[in-house]
Amino acid sequence: MSSQREQRSDFGAGRERAVVDGCAVPRRDVLRAAVAGAAGIVAGGLARPTATLAAVGGGHDGNLGAIDKHLRGTGLFIGNEFEEWTNSTRRSVFSRIHGWKFNFVCPKVGGYGRTWYSSDSELRDWRNWAHDVGLGFVPFIYSVPESSTRDAEICSEIGTDCGIVVVDMEVEYRGANSAMANFGAVYRKHSPNTPIIVTGLGDPIYAYGAGRWPFKEMVYWADGYSPQWYYGVWSVYYESGVKAAINWGDYSCAQAFGDNFPLIPALSIYDDTGILPLRDLTTGENYAKNWKAPIFWWEYGGMNASIAAACRA
């Protein structure tokens, strides 16, 4: 996540004014009507895996239905601290997160070609402890091109145990088109019908530039993209508010992935000096529900009961 407010291009500023003035309808307004009533806004966390779904895998334009079948409501990321915790701490944290009324938890469980769990049995224990307190469990790893083959194999392992998986792919993949395609080929060889969400920067065209990140290669095999709409560090938020900032990020994603590719919002509790005003957390949560998909919040490390209540309002 950026540590300072980002300066936007003239195009971005023009887009912000159009949204604020009501002169342009965000592209998702059209999509919302088509998917009204989808499962993404229904509480219930992560469904235990049932039958596989068709049309998951390469050569389609995402599959929000496959994601919504497994993952519902609002969840909370856990970052690097998850590696250092004891299993007793992990269990107690799951209970605390459920008490904050989140529906699922998304802990980091590896990256760079390695896992933080010692075996499938340990990973399943973590999953079961989350399920035991009423939380869904959808782990993520951080992937880089140098370990794309092993990272894809790890994601397949996680998907087999948990029904769905998230992989974080960011600046290291800029220009690494063949590595992105390789990740997808390896993952789909092992997991042709297991949904996978890629998470990454929330303003990809501004951050990378058109054609400088393997957008097309990712869209080919992924079921959805989770843009990190960390609006608290974006200048458009300070100039025009939460909704304008999210719409700006959504438009950048449309340029990168196409109008119809599923987006699964990932939001952050932080601005560039601390915690966002609680009312702006609530605005972000409620506005993100319009995407009819699960919602992720970053992160456990800065969370408390009052902040959680704002995120879950």
NORFEN-V283178 format. One record per backbone hydrogen bond with DSSP energy under -1.0 kcal/mol. NH is the residue of the N-H (numbers start at 1). CO is the residue of the C=O. If there is no record, write none. Layout:
# NORFEN-V283178
nh | co
NH | CO
NH | CO
This chain:
# NORFEN-V283178
nh | co
6 | 233
13 | 9
14 | 10
15 | 11
16 | 12
17 | 13
18 | 14
19 | 15
20 | 16
21 | 17
23 | 18
29 | 26
30 | 27
31 | 27
32 | 28
33 | 29
35 | 31
38 | 35
42 | 39
47 | 70
59 | 220
63 | 223
67 | 63
68 | 64
69 | 65
70 | 67
71 | 67
72 | 45
73 | 40
75 | 295
76 | 104
77 | 297
78 | 106
82 | 79
83 | 80
85 | 81
90 | 86
91 | 87
92 | 88
93 | 89
94 | 90
95 | 91
96 | 92
97 | 93
98 | 94
99 | 95
100 | 96
101 | 98
102 | 97
103 | 74
105 | 136
106 | 76
108 | 78
109 | 140
111 | 114
112 | 142
114 | 111
116 | 109
123 | 119
124 | 120
125 | 121
126 | 122
127 | 123
128 | 124
129 | 125
130 | 126
131 | 127
132 | 128
134 | 131
135 | 130
136 | 103
138 | 105
140 | 107
141 | 166
142 | 110
143 | 168
147 | 144
148 | 145
151 | 147
152 | 148
153 | 149
154 | 150
155 | 151
156 | 152
157 | 153
158 | 154
159 | 155
160 | 156
161 | 157
162 | 158
163 | 159
165 | 195
166 | 139
167 | 197
168 | 141
169 | 199
173 | 170
174 | 171
176 | 173
177 | 175
180 | 176
181 | 177
182 | 178
183 | 179
184 | 180
185 | 181
186 | 182
187 | 183
188 | 184
189 | 185
190 | 186
191 | 187
197 | 165
198 | 224
199 | 167
200 | 226
207 | 203
208 | 204
209 | 205
212 | 209
215 | 213
218 | 214
219 | 215
220 | 216
222 | 218
223 | 196
225 | 262
226 | 198
228 | 200
229 | 227
229 | 266
230 | 228
231 | 229
233 | 230
234 | 231
235 | 6
238 | 234
239 | 235
240 | 236
241 | 237
245 | 241
246 | 242
247 | 243
248 | 244
249 | 245
250 | 246
251 | 247
252 | 248
253 | 249
254 | 250
255 | 251
256 | 252
257 | 253
258 | 254
264 | 225
266 | 227
267 | 296
269 | 298
271 | 274
276 | 269
280 | 277
281 | 277
282 | 278
283 | 279
284 | 280
285 | 281
286 | 282
287 | 283
288 | 284
290 | 287
291 | 288
292 | 289
295 | 73
296 | 265
297 | 75
298 | 267
300 | 77
303 | 300
308 | 304
309 | 305
310 | 306
311 | 307
312 | 308
